Amino acid sequence: MKRPWDAIQWWEVRRIPFNLVLAALGIVTVLVIEVVGSALVKPGNDAVEPALLFVGVVLYGLGANMAYTLGWISELLWSAGDTNKTEALRGRVFLIGLLGSLIVTVFPAVLASVIWVGVRLTHR
C-alpha cells in the first residue's frame, strides 16, 4: 500500500508545468482578445478594461489551481487512501484535466475571433 503523500507529491510535481502551459496559452488568449477587441471598438476605446482584465487573469489562475488540486483530492477519495489502486490512472486523469483547462483557457480567444468574423461578414 502506497501512502497518500505519494499521490499528492506526484500531482504537485506537475503543478508548475501545468501552470506554465496555461500561462503561455493565456498570454496568447489575452493578446488575441486585445487585437480582435481593438478591431471591434472605436480608436481610443478599450475593448476590455485593463484593470478588469488583470483581475480576471488572476482569478482564472486561482480557479485553475483550485481545480488542479481536485486531481489529488479525488485520487485520495477514489483510492480510499491506497494510491496503488489509482496510480495507473494518474497520467490519463492529468492529461484530461490539462486538455479541459486548455480548452477553457483558449475559449475567450476563439469566441472573440468568431464574433469578429461575424461582425465583418454582416457589415460588408
Residue, then its C-alpha position, 0 to 999 in steps of 0.5 A: m500500500k502506497r501512502p497518500w503523500d505519494a499521490i499528492q507529491w506526484w500531482e504537485v510535481r506537475r503543478i508548475p508545468f501545468n501552470l506554465v502551459l496555461a500561462a503561455l496559452g493565456i498570454v496568447t488568449v489575452l493578446v488575441i482578445e486585445v487585437v480582435g477587441s481593438a478591431l471591434v471598438k472605436p480608436g481610443n476605446d478599450a475593448v476590455e478594461p485593463a484593470l478588469l482584465f488583470v483581475g480576471v487573469v488572476l482569478y482564472g489562475l486561482g480557479a485553475n489551481m483550485a481545480y488542479t488540486l481536485g486531481w489529488i483530492s479525488e485520487l485520495l477519495w477514489s483510492a480510499g487512501d491506497t494510491n496503488k489502486t489509482e496510480a495507473l490512472r494518474g497520467r490519463v486523469f492529468l492529461i484530461g484535466l490539462l486538455g479541459s483547462l486548455i480548452v477553457t483557457v483558449f475559449p475567450a480567444v476563439l469566441a472573440s475571433v468568431i464574433w469578429v468574423g461575424v461582425r465583418l461578414t454582416h457589415r460588408 
